[in-house]
């Protein structure tokens, strides 16, 4: 992924921008940075960044099993899921 860095409020060397990029990467291991905005305010630097969303599988508890999907369930287990009582959450008055 191409690094997207923008600097606001001043100028900064490529080497320093890269150091901030690496700092954000170190603070967010196993994640990709989508973009980084470096704002210079006098002697202070603020970092604003966006991470690439992580794809995840929804896991539900169905009929006593933790599952992401029911692709490998047999007909009996699918029928059990279909026939179960589905509860709803209501707001307390």
BAKESE-359093 format. One line per field, with one value per atom (N, C-alpha, C, O, CB): residue number from 1; residue in three letters; atom name; x, y, z. Coordinates in pm, whole numbers, plus 32768, in hexadecimal, padded with zeros to 4 digits. Glycine has a CB too. Example, Ala and Ser with C-alpha at 12.3 -4.5 7.8 and 13.67 -1.06 7.14 Angstrom:
i	(1, 1, 1, 1, 1, 2, 2, 2, 2, 2) .
aa	(ALA, ALA, ALA, ALA, ALA, SER, SER, SER, SER, SER) .
at	(N, CA, C, O, CB, N, CA, C, O, CB) .
east	(8527, 84CE, 8528, 8590, 846B, 8505, 8557, 850A, 853D, 8580) .
north	(7DC7, 7E3E, 7EB6, 7EB4, 7E41, 7F1F, 7F96, 8003, 8072, 7FC4) .
up	(830C, 830C, 830C, 834E, 8389, 82C4, 82CA, 8313, 8324, 823C) .
REM end
This chain:
i	(1, 1, 1, 1, 1, 2, 2, 2, 2, 2, 3, 3, 3, 3, 3, 4, 4, 4, 4, 4, 5, 5, 5, 5, 5, 6, 6, 6, 6, 6, 7, 7, 7, 7, 7, 8, 8, 8, 8, 8, 9, 9, 9, 9, 9, 10, 10, 10, 10, 10, 11, 11, 11, 11, 11, 12, 12, 12, 12, 12, 13, 13, 13, 13, 13, 14, 14, 14, 14, 14, 15, 15, 15, 15, 15, 16, 16, 16, 16, 16, 17, 17, 17, 17, 17, 18, 18, 18, 18, 18, 19, 19, 19, 19, 19, 20, 20, 20, 20, 20, 21, 21, 21, 21, 21, 22, 22, 22, 22, 22, 23, 23, 23, 23, 23, 24, 24, 24, 24, 24, 25, 25, 25, 25, 25, 26, 26, 26, 26, 26, 27, 27, 27, 27, 27, 28, 28, 28, 28, 28, 29, 29, 29, 29, 29, 30, 30, 30, 30, 30, 31, 31, 31, 31, 31, 32, 32, 32, 32, 32, 33, 33, 33, 33, 33, 34, 34, 34, 34, 34, 35, 35, 35, 35, 35, 36, 36, 36, 36, 36, 37, 37, 37, 37, 37, 38, 38, 38, 38, 38, 39, 39, 39, 39, 39, 40, 40, 40, 40, 40, 41, 41, 41, 41, 41, 42, 42, 42, 42, 42, 43, 43, 43, 43, 43, 44, 44, 44, 44, 44, 45, 45, 45, 45, 45, 46, 46, 46, 46, 46, 47, 47, 47, 47, 47, 48, 48, 48, 48, 48, 49, 49, 49, 49, 49, 50, 50, 50, 50, 50, 51, 51, 51, 51, 51, 52, 52, 52, 52, 52, 53, 53, 53, 53, 53, 54, 54, 54, 54, 54, 55, 55, 55, 55, 55, 56, 56, 56, 56, 56, 57, 57, 57, 57, 57, 58, 58, 58, 58, 58, 59, 59, 59, 59, 59, 60, 60, 60, 60, 60, 61, 61, 61, 61, 61, 62, 62, 62, 62, 62, 63, 63, 63, 63, 63, 64, 64, 64, 64, 64, 65, 65, 65, 65, 65, 66, 66, 66, 66, 66, 67, 67, 67, 67, 67, 68, 68, 68, 68, 68, 69, 69, 69, 69, 69, 70, 70, 70, 70, 70, 71, 71, 71, 71, 71, 72, 72, 72, 72, 72, 73, 73, 73, 73, 73, 74, 74, 74, 74, 74, 75, 75, 75, 75, 75, 76, 76, 76, 76, 76, 77, 77, 77, 77, 77, 78, 78, 78, 78, 78, 79, 79, 79, 79, 79, 80, 80, 80, 80, 80, 81, 81, 81, 81, 81, 82, 82, 82, 82, 82, 83, 83, 83, 83, 83, 84, 84, 84, 84, 84, 85, 85, 85, 85, 85, 86, 86, 86, 86, 86, 87, 87, 87, 87, 87, 88, 88, 88, 88, 88, 89, 89, 89, 89, 89, 90, 90, 90, 90, 90, 91, 91, 91, 91, 91, 92, 92, 92, 92, 92, 93, 93, 93, 93, 93) .
aa	(UNK, UNK, UNK, UNK, UNK, UNK, UNK, UNK, UNK, UNK, UNK, UNK, UNK, UNK, UNK, UNK, UNK, UNK, UNK, UNK, UNK, UNK, UNK, UNK, UNK, UNK, UNK, UNK, UNK, UNK, UNK, UNK, UNK, UNK, UNK, UNK, UNK, UNK, UNK, UNK, UNK, UNK, UNK, UNK, UNK, UNK, UNK, UNK, UNK, UNK, UNK, UNK, UNK, UNK, UNK, UNK, UNK, UNK, UNK, UNK, UNK, UNK, UNK, UNK, UNK, UNK, UNK, UNK, UNK, UNK, UNK, UNK, UNK, UNK, UNK, UNK, UNK, UNK, UNK, UNK, UNK, UNK, UNK, UNK, UNK, UNK, UNK, UNK, UNK, UNK, UNK, UNK, UNK, UNK, UNK, UNK, UNK, UNK, UNK, UNK, UNK, UNK, UNK, UNK, UNK, UNK, UNK, UNK, UNK, UNK, UNK, UNK, UNK, UNK, UNK, UNK, UNK, UNK, UNK, UNK, UNK, UNK, UNK, UNK, UNK, UNK, UNK, UNK, UNK, UNK, UNK, UNK, UNK, UNK, UNK, UNK, UNK, UNK, UNK, UNK, UNK, UNK, UNK, UNK, UNK, UNK, UNK, UNK, UNK, UNK, UNK, UNK, UNK, UNK, UNK, UNK, UNK, UNK, UNK, UNK, UNK, UNK, UNK, UNK, UNK, UNK, UNK, UNK, UNK, UNK, UNK, UNK, UNK, UNK, UNK, UNK, UNK, UNK, UNK, UNK, UNK, UNK, UNK, UNK, UNK, UNK, UNK, UNK, UNK, UNK, UNK, UNK, UNK, UNK, UNK, UNK, UNK, UNK, UNK, UNK, UNK, UNK, UNK, UNK, UNK, UNK, UNK, UNK, UNK, UNK, UNK, UNK, UNK, UNK, UNK, UNK, UNK, UNK, UNK, UNK, UNK, UNK, UNK, UNK, UNK, UNK, UNK, UNK, UNK, UNK, UNK, UNK, UNK, UNK, UNK, UNK, UNK, UNK, UNK, UNK, UNK, UNK, UNK, UNK, UNK, UNK, UNK, UNK, UNK, UNK, UNK, UNK, UNK, UNK, UNK, UNK, UNK, UNK, UNK, UNK, UNK, UNK, UNK, UNK, UNK, UNK, UNK, UNK, UNK, UNK, UNK, UNK, UNK, UNK, UNK, UNK, UNK, UNK, UNK, UNK, UNK, UNK, UNK, UNK, UNK, UNK, UNK, UNK, UNK, UNK, UNK, UNK, UNK, UNK, UNK, UNK, UNK, UNK, UNK, UNK, UNK, UNK, UNK, UNK, UNK, UNK, UNK, UNK, UNK, UNK, UNK, UNK, UNK, UNK, UNK, UNK, UNK, UNK, UNK, UNK, UNK, UNK, UNK, UNK, UNK, UNK, UNK, UNK, UNK, UNK, UNK, UNK, UNK, UNK, UNK, UNK, UNK, UNK, UNK, UNK, UNK, UNK, UNK, UNK, UNK, UNK, UNK, UNK, UNK, UNK, UNK, UNK, UNK, UNK, UNK, UNK, UNK, UNK, UNK, UNK, UNK, UNK, UNK, UNK, UNK, UNK, UNK, UNK, UNK, UNK, UNK, UNK, UNK, UNK, UNK, UNK, UNK, UNK, UNK, UNK, UNK, UNK, UNK, UNK, UNK, UNK, UNK, UNK, UNK, UNK, UNK, UNK, UNK, UNK, UNK, UNK, UNK, UNK, UNK, UNK, UNK, UNK, UNK, UNK, UNK, UNK, UNK, UNK, UNK, UNK, UNK, UNK, UNK, UNK, UNK, UNK, UNK, UNK, UNK, UNK, UNK, UNK, UNK, UNK, UNK, UNK, UNK, UNK, UNK, UNK, UNK, UNK, UNK, UNK, UNK, UNK, UNK, UNK, UNK, UNK, UNK, UNK, UNK, UNK, UNK, UNK, UNK, UNK, UNK, UNK, UNK, UNK, UNK, UNK, UNK, UNK, UNK, UNK, UNK, UNK, UNK, UNK, UNK, UNK, UNK) .
at	(N, CA, C, O, CB, N, CA, C, O, CB, N, CA, C, O, CB, N, CA, C, O, CB, N, CA, C, O, CB, N, CA, C, O, CB, N, CA, C, O, CB, N, CA, C, O, CB, N, CA, C, O, CB, N, CA, C, O, CB, N, CA, C, O, CB, N, CA, C, O, CB, N, CA, C, O, CB, N, CA, C, O, CB, N, CA, C, O, CB, N, CA, C, O, CB, N, CA, C, O, CB, N, CA, C, O, CB, N, CA, C, O, CB, N, CA, C, O, CB, N, CA, C, O, CB, N, CA, C, O, CB, N, CA, C, O, CB, N, CA, C, O, CB, N, CA, C, O, CB, N, CA, C, O, CB, N, CA, C, O, CB, N, CA, C, O, CB, N, CA, C, O, CB, N, CA, C, O, CB, N, CA, C, O, CB, N, CA, C, O, CB, N, CA, C, O, CB, N, CA, C, O, CB, N, CA, C, O, CB, N, CA, C, O, CB, N, CA, C, O, CB, N, CA, C, O, CB, N, CA, C, O, CB, N, CA, C, O, CB, N, CA, C, O, CB, N, CA, C, O, CB, N, CA, C, O, CB, N, CA, C, O, CB, N, CA, C, O, CB, N, CA, C, O, CB, N, CA, C, O, CB, N, CA, C, O, CB, N, CA, C, O, CB, N, CA, C, O, CB, N, CA, C, O, CB, N, CA, C, O, CB, N, CA, C, O, CB, N, CA, C, O, CB, N, CA, C, O, CB, N, CA, C, O, CB, N, CA, C, O, CB, N, CA, C, O, CB, N, CA, C, O, CB, N, CA, C, O, CB, N, CA, C, O, CB, N, CA, C, O, CB, N, CA, C, O, CB, N, CA, C, O, CB, N, CA, C, O, CB, N, CA, C, O, CB, N, CA, C, O, CB, N, CA, C, O, CB, N, CA, C, O, CB, N, CA, C, O, CB, N, CA, C, O, CB, N, CA, C, O, CB, N, CA, C, O, CB, N, CA, C, O, CB, N, CA, C, O, CB, N, CA, C, O, CB, N, CA, C, O, CB, N, CA, C, O, CB, N, CA, C, O, CB, N, CA, C, O, CB, N, CA, C, O, CB, N, CA, C, O, CB, N, CA, C, O, CB, N, CA, C, O, CB, N, CA, C, O, CB, N, CA, C, O, CB, N, CA, C, O, CB, N, CA, C, O, CB, N, CA, C, O, CB, N, CA, C, O, CB, N, CA, C, O, CB, N, CA, C, O, CB, N, CA, C, O, CB) .
east	(8055, 8000, 8059, 80BB, 7FA0, 8036, 8082, 806B, 7FF9, 805D, 80D5, 80CA, 808F, 80BD, 8154, 802A, 7FED, 8000, 7FBC, 7F56, 805C, 807D, 8067, 8094, 810F, 8021, 8014, 8043, 802E, 7F80, 8084, 80B8, 806E, 8066, 8153, 8038, 7FEB, 802F, 805B, 7F58, 8038, 806B, 8101, 8135, 803F, 8147, 81D8, 8215, 81CF, 8214, 8298, 82E0, 832A, 8351, 8343, 833B, 837D, 83C7, 8394, 8316, 843C, 848A, 8447, 83F8, 8519, 8469, 8435, 845E, 8411, 8468, 84D8, 850C, 84B9, 8498, 85A1, 8497, 8447, 83B8, 837F, 8445, 837F, 82F9, 82F9, 829C, 82CC, 8360, 836B, 8377, 8341, 83E4, 83BE, 83CC, 8343, 8326, 842F, 82F0, 826A, 8214, 81C7, 8227, 8221, 81D8, 81FD, 81A6, 81F8, 827E, 82AD, 827E, 8262, 8346, 8276, 8243, 81B0, 818B, 8251, 8160, 80D3, 80C8, 8075, 8084, 8119, 8118, 813F, 8103, 8178, 81A1, 81CC, 815D, 814C, 824B, 8111, 80A2, 802A, 7FD2, 8078, 8024, 7FB4, 7FE8, 7FD9, 7F5D, 8026, 805E, 7FF2, 7F7F, 80AB, 8016, 7FBC, 7F4A, 7EE4, 7F84, 7F59, 7EF5, 7F3B, 7FB2, 7EAC, 7EEF, 7F26, 7EF2, 7E7E, 7F01, 7F47, 7F21, 7EEB, 7F2C, 7F9A, 7E74, 7E38, 7E72, 7E98, 7D9F, 7E77, 7EB4, 7EDF, 7EB2, 7E51, 7F39, 7F70, 7F75, 7FAF, 7FFD, 7F39, 7F3F, 7F92, 7F71, 7EB0, 7FFB, 8054, 803C, 8054, 80EC, 800C, 7FF1, 805C, 806F, 7F62, 80A0, 8108, 80CE, 8098, 8183, 80D9, 80A8, 8119, 8125, 8027, 816B, 81DE, 8240, 8275, 81B1, 8259, 82B6, 8271, 82B2, 82FB, 81EE, 81A2, 8177, 8166, 8127, 8167, 8138, 80C2, 80CA, 81AB, 8055, 7FE0, 7FD6, 7FE8, 7F5E, 7FBA, 7FAC, 7F1A, 7EDD, 8008, 7EE5, 7E5D, 7E6A, 7E9F, 7DF9, 7E38, 7E49, 7DCC, 7D78, 7EC2, 7DC3, 7D54, 7D91, 7DED, 7CF3, 7D5D, 7D8D, 7D31, 7CBA, 7D95, 7D69, 7D19, 7CC0, 7CF0, 7D76, 7C3D, 7BE3, 7C0D, 7C3E, 7B53, 7BF8, 7C19, 7B9C, 7B34, 7C55, 7BA7, 7B38, 7B2B, 7B8F, 7B4C, 7AB2, 7A9E, 7A20, 79C7, 7A93, 7A1B, 79A7, 7956, 798A, 79D0, 78D6, 787C, 7870, 785C, 77F1, 787C, 786D, 77F1, 77E2, 78EC, 779B, 7720, 7719, 7756, 76A3, 76CE, 76B5, 762C, 75C5, 76BC, 762D, 75B1, 75A6, 75FF, 75AC, 7539, 751D, 7595, 75B2, 74EE, 75DA, 7649, 76CF, 7731, 7629, 76D6, 7754, 777C, 7727, 7747, 77FE, 7831, 7853, 78A9, 78AD, 780D, 7820, 782A, 77F2, 77AD, 7871, 7874, 7807, 77C5, 78FD, 77F3, 7786, 7760, 77A0, 77B0, 76FA, 76C7, 76E1, 7697, 7631, 7748, 7768, 777B, 7754, 77E4, 77B6, 77D8, 7775, 7790, 7862, 7706, 76A4, 7652, 7636, 7648, 762D, 75D6, 7544, 7527, 75E8, 74EA, 745D, 741D, 73CE, 740F, 743F, 7404, 742C, 73D9, 742D, 74AA, 74D8, 749C, 747B, 7573, 748E, 744E, 73BC, 738A, 7458, 7378, 72EB, 72E3, 7287, 72AD, 7342, 7345, 7354, 7311, 73B9, 73A8, 73BB, 733D, 7314, 7434, 7300, 7288, 7214, 71C4, 7260, 7209, 7199, 71AE, 7152, 717E, 7222, 723E, 71EE, 71C5, 72D4, 71D8, 7190, 71F5, 725B, 714F, 71D5, 722C, 71FD, 7188, 722E, 7256, 7235, 725C, 72BE, 727A, 720D, 722E, 7250, 7228, 71B8, 729B, 72BF, 7261, 7252, 7354, 7220, 71C5, 71FE, 7242, 7136, 71E0, 7211, 71BE, 7143, 720E, 71FF, 71B9, 7172, 71A7, 721A, 70F9, 70AB, 70C8, 708F, 7018) .
north	(7F8A, 8000, 807B, 8083, 8000, 80DB, 8156, 81AB, 81BC, 81A4, 81E0, 8233, 82BA, 82FB, 8244, 82E5, 8366, 83BB, 83A7, 8358, 841A, 8472, 8502, 852A, 845C, 854F, 85DE, 862B, 8601, 8604, 869C, 86F0, 8775, 87B4, 8705, 87A0, 881C, 887A, 884E, 8800, 88F9, 895D, 896E, 89AD, 893A, 8938, 8946, 88E4, 88A3, 8931, 88DC, 8881, 881B, 8835, 88CF, 87A5, 8737, 86E2, 86CB, 86E2, 86B3, 8661, 85DA, 85AB, 864E, 859D, 8516, 84B2, 8459, 84E7, 84C1, 8466, 8471, 840C, 8484, 84ED, 8501, 84CC, 8491, 8597, 84E3, 84AF, 8416, 83DB, 84DB, 83D9, 8347, 8316, 82AD, 8318, 8363, 833D, 8340, 82E8, 839C, 83A3, 83A8, 8334, 82F9, 842F, 8316, 82A5, 8223, 81D5, 8297, 8210, 8198, 8195, 8129, 8190, 820A, 8212, 81E4, 8195, 82A2, 8216, 81EE, 8159, 8115, 8240, 8126, 8097, 8044, 7FDB, 8079, 8072, 802A, 8026, 7FC2, 806B, 8092, 809A, 8047, 8029, 812B, 8021, 7FD4, 7F5A, 7F51, 802B, 7EFC, 7E87, 7E36, 7E33, 7E2F, 7DF6, 7DA1, 7DEE, 7DB3, 7D34, 7E71, 7EC4, 7F14, 7F2F, 7F23, 7F3A, 7F8E, 801C, 8030, 7F57, 807D, 8109, 8136, 8123, 8162, 8171, 81A3, 822D, 8246, 81AB, 8286, 8309, 8344, 831A, 8368, 83A6, 83E7, 847C, 84A9, 83AF, 84C9, 855B, 858D, 8571, 859C, 85D4, 860A, 86A1, 86E9, 85EA, 86D1, 875F, 8799, 876A, 8778, 8800, 8842, 88BF, 8916, 8866, 88C6, 893A, 8969, 893D, 8917, 89C3, 89F3, 8982, 8947, 8A2F, 8963, 88F8, 8870, 880B, 8918, 886D, 87F1, 87B9, 8802, 8809, 8737, 86F2, 869A, 864B, 869D, 86A7, 8651, 85EF, 8614, 86A6, 8572, 850A, 84E0, 84BD, 8491, 84E2, 84B1, 844A, 8466, 8527, 83D1, 8368, 8313, 8311, 8311, 82CE, 8272, 81EB, 81E3, 82A6, 8183, 80FC, 80B8, 80D6, 80A8, 805E, 8010, 7FB3, 7F6D, 7FBE, 7FB2, 7F5B, 7EC8, 7E9A, 7F6B, 7E81, 7DF3, 7DA1, 7DB6, 7DCD, 7D45, 7CED, 7C89, 7C51, 7CA3, 7C74, 7C13, 7BC2, 7BEE, 7C5A, 7B4E, 7AF8, 7B04, 7AFE, 7A64, 7B16, 7B1E, 7A94, 7A31, 7B56, 7A8D, 7A0E, 7A19, 7A78, 79EA, 79B7, 79B4, 7932, 78CE, 79C5, 7936, 78BB, 7889, 78C8, 78D3, 781A, 77DF, 7751, 76FF, 77E1, 7738, 76B3, 7676, 75FF, 7656, 76C9, 7697, 7694, 7667, 7611, 76C1, 76BF, 774D, 77A0, 7668, 7769, 77E7, 77D3, 7782, 7819, 781D, 7808, 788E, 78F3, 77B5, 788D, 7900, 78F4, 7956, 790D, 787C, 7860, 77CD, 7781, 7883, 77A8, 7720, 76CC, 766D, 7722, 76EC, 76A7, 7610, 75C2, 76E1, 75E9, 755B, 750F, 749D, 754F, 754D, 750B, 74A8, 74BE, 7572, 743A, 73D9, 7407, 746A, 734A, 73C0, 73E8, 73EF, 7449, 7387, 7392, 7390, 740C, 7449, 7311, 7430, 74A5, 7525, 7581, 74AD, 752C, 75A0, 75AB, 7619, 7596, 7539, 7538, 7567, 75B0, 74AA, 753D, 7567, 75FF, 7640, 7521, 7637, 76C9, 770F, 7774, 76EF, 76DA, 7716, 7715, 7773, 76CB, 76AB, 769A, 76DB, 76DD, 7609, 770E, 7746, 77C5, 7809, 7762, 77E4, 785D, 78D1, 78CF, 784F, 7933, 79A7, 7A13, 7A3A, 79DC, 7A42, 7AA5, 7B2F, 7B40, 7A86, 7B92, 7C1B, 7C6A, 7C46, 7C5E, 7CD3, 7D28, 7D9E, 7DE3, 7D55, 7DB6, 7E29, 7E8B, 7E67, 7DFC, 7F07, 7F71, 7F75, 7F6E, 7FFA, 7F80, 7F88, 800D, 8075, 7F75, 800A, 8087, 80CC, 8136, 806C) .
up	(8000, 8000, 8000, 804A, 807A, 7FAD, 7FA3, 8020, 804C, 7F24, 8057, 80CE, 80A8, 8049, 8112, 80F2, 80DA, 8157, 81BC, 80B4, 814E, 81BE, 8193, 8127, 81EF, 81E6, 81CC, 8246, 82B8, 81A9, 822C, 8297, 8291, 8228, 8289, 8305, 830F, 8372, 83DD, 8339, 8350, 83AE, 83B0, 840B, 8434, 8350, 834B, 82E9, 829C, 83D6, 82ED, 8294, 82E7, 8359, 8239, 82AC, 82F3, 828C, 821E, 8344, 82B0, 8254, 823E, 8290, 8289, 81CE, 81AF, 821B, 823F, 8125, 824D, 82B3, 8333, 8372, 82D0, 835B, 83D4, 83BF, 841A, 83FB, 8349, 832B, 8335, 836D, 829D, 8301, 8306, 8395, 83B8, 82B4, 83EA, 8477, 84BC, 850D, 84BF, 849E, 84D9, 84A5, 84F0, 84BA, 8424, 83E9, 8433, 8458, 8350, 8448, 848E, 851F, 8554, 8489, 8560, 85E9, 85EE, 8645, 8620, 8593, 8590, 8572, 85AE, 8526, 8518, 84F7, 8571, 858A, 8482, 85BD, 8635, 869E, 86E4, 8671, 86A9, 8709, 86DF, 8731, 871C, 8661, 862A, 85DF, 8565, 85CC, 8626, 85E2, 859C, 85C9, 8645, 8532, 84E2, 84A2, 847E, 8538, 8494, 8451, 83E4, 83ED, 84B6, 837D, 8313, 8326, 834B, 8286, 830D, 8318, 8291, 822A, 8345, 8292, 8217, 81F4, 8182, 8224, 8258, 8242, 82C8, 8332, 81FA, 82C0, 8337, 831C, 82B8, 835B, 8377, 836F, 83E5, 8458, 836E, 83C6, 842D, 8433, 83D2, 840E, 84A5, 84B7, 8513, 8583, 84F0, 84E2, 852F, 856F, 852B, 84D6, 85F4, 8640, 869B, 870D, 8693, 8668, 86B4, 86CC, 866D, 873A, 874C, 876F, 8779, 8794, 87F2, 8764, 8774, 86ED, 868B, 87CC, 86EA, 8672, 8698, 86F7, 8630, 8650, 8664, 85F1, 857C, 8671, 8612, 85AC, 85A5, 860A, 85CB, 852D, 8515, 84A6, 843B, 84ED, 84C1, 845D, 8454, 84AE, 847F, 83E4, 83CB, 83A6, 8355, 8359, 83E4, 83C8, 8363, 835D, 8449, 8315, 82B6, 8309, 8362, 8253, 82EC, 8339, 832F, 82C8, 8307, 839C, 83A2, 8385, 83C3, 842D, 8327, 8309, 837B, 83AA, 827F, 83A7, 8412, 83F5, 83AC, 849B, 842F, 8423, 84A2, 8511, 8409, 8490, 8502, 8540, 84F9, 84D8, 85C3, 8609, 8661, 86AD, 865F, 8655, 86A4, 86F2, 86CD, 864A, 875C, 87A7, 877B, 8797, 8845, 8737, 8705, 8739, 8726, 8669, 877C, 87B3, 87FA, 87EB, 8745, 8848, 8898, 8852, 888D, 88C8, 87D6, 878B, 8766, 8746, 870B, 876C, 8739, 86A6, 8684, 878A, 864F, 85BF, 8577, 85A3, 8585, 8509, 84AF, 8447, 8425, 846C, 8416, 83B7, 83C4, 840D, 8323, 837E, 838C, 830F, 82F3, 83AA, 82C4, 8247, 8259, 8202, 820B, 82C8, 82D8, 8331, 8357, 8311, 8351, 83A5, 8353, 82DE, 83E8, 8393, 834F, 8359, 839C, 838D, 8317, 8311, 839B, 83B6, 82B9, 83F3, 8479, 84C9, 850C, 84C4, 84C2, 850D, 84D1, 851B, 850C, 844D, 840D, 8438, 844E, 8373, 8443, 8470, 8501, 8526, 8462, 8553, 85DF, 85E8, 8639, 862A, 8596, 8595, 8564, 859D, 853D, 84FB, 84C1, 8525, 8527, 8441, 8578, 85D3, 865C, 86AE, 85E6, 8676, 86FA, 8713, 86B5, 870B, 8792, 87B8, 87B3, 87F6, 8848, 8763, 8755, 87B6, 87B4, 86C2, 880B, 886F, 883D, 87F5, 88F5, 8864, 883E, 88BC, 892B, 87F2, 88A9, 8918, 8919, 88B4, 890F, 898B, 8994, 89F9, 8A58, 89BE, 89E1, 8A39, 8AB7, 8AB1, 89F2, 8B29, 8BA8, 8BB4, 8B8E, 8C1D, 8BE9, 8BF7, 8C78, 8C93, 8BEC) .
REM end
